[in-house]
Amino acid sequence: MPPFKSPTPRYRPLVAAEKRALTRHFAKRGVPRATRGRLLLASWNVANLGAQKRTDSALQLIAHIMKRFELIAVQEVSEHFRTFEKVVELMGPRFDYVMTDTAGNRERLAYVYDTKKVRPLNLFGELALRQREFPKRTVKVRYRKNRQDKIDTFKNHRFIPFDRNPFIGSFSAGSIDFTLVNVHLYFGKFQNSKKRSDRERYARRVLEIYALSRWADRRVNRAATYDHDIILLGDMNVPKMDKDESTYKALLKSGFRPLEYGAKADSEYGSKTGGSNLGNDKTYDQIALAPGSIRRRIIGHDIFDFDNAIFRSLWDRLTVGKTPRQARGLFNRHVKHHISDHRPFWVELDTTRSG
């Protein structure tokens, strides 16, 4: 996406105070600390990381959030990756990273990991389907027009190769090993656009999710697969976890069960927050695990709403003489400029042999 402009009034966060607020919020939201026999895995779209100018204070806060986790799939790392490299450096000497070259929107995908807890294995690469594997299917896009629900049908819609190839990485932690597939899938346009050509671009998003889902399903059931414990994670641009939502239905096709959160959270793994976006109403970010042993290792998961902890003095200033909606809009401009417009999504896994 285009870099976020510097908002006004200018704000310089006090790093020490903001770190303390974040640490308290980690505890309030039940985000675990690093524990022997467990792995804290996360996914975070750190918007325009390297594509827009951030202060050293902002980079320190991003690093403080990231180092709470032990293995992080990161999206939207710019081709100018030195800013990302600086964040990893600020996380401390225990952390290292691996990343892709650039793709759509001049973005990279990356993994950051705690070298004392996580060990890279032998499989790393970009997921690129062969032409004979390109899916073609009818895609139905639900939208609203004149206050009425409508469906636009694109028959035999053809898959266009991934705008940003998913990044496959294999890792070991404790007594388990697994393969991650880090994704930032195509966004295109909103489904409620007035233009049919825009809704067709939304259909492309649906097909990217379907292609990913189908690839994962075939890999899990293939004897030659490097590791059958596969986890799909990242910004999948799924706006709503609803059975009637085309993107979500496409994700479910594989049998991979996405971890639910917000209004969709189930009773076994309750969620304390809403959406993964600052607006708190979208479920763009997803973690979906292969059926079988890896799913049985889940201890807990949630979205970390860092934006409800930081920049309190700024919030107090912005609320003067404004409605809550106006204040929130102004506040979020600062949050996404300094940190991100997405929240991290985490899951804790049991890494003991008996898990």
N, C-alpha and C positions, 0 to 999 in steps of 0.2 A: 504494500500500500504506500501512498505518498507519505513522506515524513510529516509528523505532526508539527505544526508551527508552535513557536514559543508563546505561551499564553501570558496574558496580563491580568492582574499585576504580577510582576516578577516575584518569585519565591525561592528562597535559599534554605533548604531543610537543614536542621541541626542534626548531624549524623548520629551522634551518641544518643540523643533523645529519641530519634526515630527508630534506632535499633532496639532500644529498650521497649518501645511501644510494640514493635513487631514481635519481640520475644514474648511479651505478655500475651499477645494475640495468638501466637502459636499454642500457648498453654490453654487459652480460653477456647480455642477451636479444636483442641484435642489432637493436635499434630504431634506425633510421638518424637522423642529424641532417639538418636542412634542407639541401638541395643544389639548386643551379641545374639546371633541366631535369627535376626530379622533384617530385612532390607527395606529402606524407604526409597521407592521408585516414584519419579514425578515426570510430568510433561508440562512445558511452559512455552507459550508463544510470547517472547519478549519483543514487542513490536519494534520494527525498524532498528534492530540492534546494530549500530554502526552506520546506519543510513541517515540518522539524525543526530545532532549534537546533544550530548548529555553531559552534565557537570560531573566532576569527580564524586561529589556527594551522592548523586543519583546512582552512579555505578557501584558505589559502596553498598547502597541499600539493595540493589539488585543482587549483588554478591551475597549479602547477608541472608536474603530469602533463599537463594539457590543452595547455599551450603548447609541448610537444614536437612537437605535430602542427599542421598548417597549415589544415586544414578539419575540423571536428568536428561530427558529428550528435549532439545531446544529447537524452536522454529523461529524463522525470520532473522537469522544471522546474515548480515549483509556481506556482499563480496568484499567490502572493506572490513575484514574480520579482526583488525587490531583492537577495536573496542571490545569485542567479545573476548579476545585473548586477555585483555586487561581485567575483565570481570573474573575470569578463571584465576588469574594471578591474585586478585583480591580475596578469593575464596580460601587461599592458603596453599602451602606446598603439598598437601595431601591430594589435591585435585589435578586431574589432567583431562584432556579432551581429544576427540576425533571428529572430523567434519567432512562434508562433501564439498565438491566444487559448486559453482553457481548454476542456477537454473532459472525458472520463471521469476520475474520481478527481481532478478539479480540476487536471489536469496540462496543461502546455504541451510542445511540441516546439520545438527550436531548432537553429540552425546558428551556430557560432562560426568565424570565419575570419581569417587573416592578410591584412590589407589590402594588404600589399606583395607578396603572392604570389598572392592569389585575388581575382577580381572577380565580384561578383554580376551575373547577366544579367537577362533580362526576365520570366522565368516563375517565379512564386511563388504558391502556393495550397494549399488542402487538398483531398485526394482524397475526393470524395463521389460515390458511384455513384448513377445514376438508378435508379428502382425497376425499370424494365424490364431493367436490367443485373444485378439481384440473382441470384446463382447459386442453384440448388437441386440438391442431389445427395445420394447415399447416402454416409454417413460411417461408417467402421468404427473403433471405438475399442478398442484392445487393452488389457487389464488382467489383473491376477492376483487370483484368489480361491481360498482354501484351497490355496495353493501351486501352483495350476494356471493356465496361460495361457488366457485366454478372450477372446472378441470380442463386443462389443456393437454392433449394427448399427442405425443411425438412418436409415431410408429416407426419401428425398426431403426431406432436412433443408433448411430454408429459411434463407437468409442474413439476419442481423439487421445493420443498418447499423453501420459501424465504431464501436466505443466511443470511440476516439480517432482522428479522421481522419488518415491519413498526410499528412506535410508535404512537398510538392514544392518543390524549389528548384533553379534552374539557375545554374551557375557556369562561370567560365573560369579556367584556370591554364596559363601558358606558351602553347603553341600549340594547346591542346585546350579544348573545352568539353563539358559533360555535364550531365545532370539527375540529382539525387539524390532519393530518396523515403525520408524519415526516418519510421520507424514505431515505435510501442509497441503491439503487438497485444494483443488480449484474452487474459487468463489464465484466468479462470473458476475451475475446480477441477482437481485432479490426476486423471489418468485412472484411477488405482487406487482411487479413492474407493469405498466400499461402496454409496453411493447412486446409482441410475441417473440421477436428476435432476442429480447432479454430473457424471456422465460425459457427459450431454447438454450441459452447459456447456462441457466439453472439446471436444465436437463443434463448438460455436460457434467456438471458437478455430481449429479446423481450417478451417472455412469462411471465416473472416477471412483466413487465409493463402492459401487457394485464390483468393478474390476478388482479393487483391492480385496474386497470381501471374498470374491470367488478364488483369487490367487491363494489367499490364506487357507481357505477350505481345502483346496487341492494339495497344498504343501503339507498340511497336517496329516493327510491320508496317504502320503507317498513314502514308500520305504526308503528312498534315497535322500530324504530331507535331512539336513544337517542336524536340526533339533526340532522336535515336535512340540515343544513348549513355546508357542509363539504368542507374542503380545503386540497388538496393534495400538498405537497411541499417537496423539498429536492433535493438531487443529484440523478436524475433519469437516468443519463448516456445516455441522448438523444443527439447524436452528432450534429444533424441538424434538425431544425424545417421545414421539407419539407414533402409534401404529399407522396413522394415516399420513404421516410425513414421509415423502418419497425418499429423502436422504437416509432417514433412520431405517426405513424398511430395507433399503439396499444394504445397509450395514448388517442387519440381522440375517441376511440371506445365508451367511456362511456357517451359522451355528456358533460363532463367537458371541459371547454374551457381554455387551457393554456394561460397565459399572454405572449404576444409576445414581443420580444426585438431584438436588433441588426438589421440585414438586414430584419428580418421578422416583425418588429414593425409596427403596423397599425397606421392610422392617428389619431385615437382617443386617444391612449395612446402611444405617440412617445417615442423612446428610444434615449438616448444621447451617449450610448456606444455600443460596439460590443458584443462579446461572454462573457460567465461567467467564462472562463478560462484565464490564463495569455497570452496564444497564441492569444486570442481575436477572435477565429474562431469556438468555440464550444458552444452549448447550453445545456450542461450537466444538469444544474440546472433549475428546473421548479417550477412554482406555478400554479396550476389549480383549479378553483373554480366551485362549483356546480352551475347549472343553477338556476336562481331565485333571491331571495332577496339579497343574499350575493354578487352577481355580481354587482347589482345596487349600491352597497356601495363603489365601487372602485373610488378613487380620482386620483390616479396616481401610477406609478410603474417604476422601472428601475433596472439595474445592477449598483453597486457602484464599479468603477474601482480604488480602493485605490492605486494600483500599479503605477498609473500615477501621484501620488502626493508625495509618500514617497521616501526617500533615494536619494535626488537630488545630494548631494555631491558625493555619490558613482557612480551615473550615469555619472557625469562629469569626474570622474577618469577613468571609464571603456571605455569611448568613444575615449580616446586618442589612436591613432594608430590602431583603429579597425573599421571594417565596422559596420553600424547600426545593422545588423543582428547578428554579433558576440557580440556586446555590449549588445544587448537585451537578448541573450542567457545567458551570464554571469550574467547580472542583475537579470534575473528571477530566477536563482539559489539562489540568496540571498533572494529574495522576498518570495519564497516558503519555504525556510528554516526558516526564521524568522516569517513569517505571514502565508501564504497559497498559494496553486496553484489555488484555486477557489476564486471568488469574491462573496460578498453578493448580494442577490436578495431581493428587498424590494417592498412592496405594502402598500399604505396608504388607510385605510378604514374609512368611515363615521360611527361613532358609536352612532349617535343620533337616537331617536325613529322614526323620519320621513325619515331617509335615505333610 
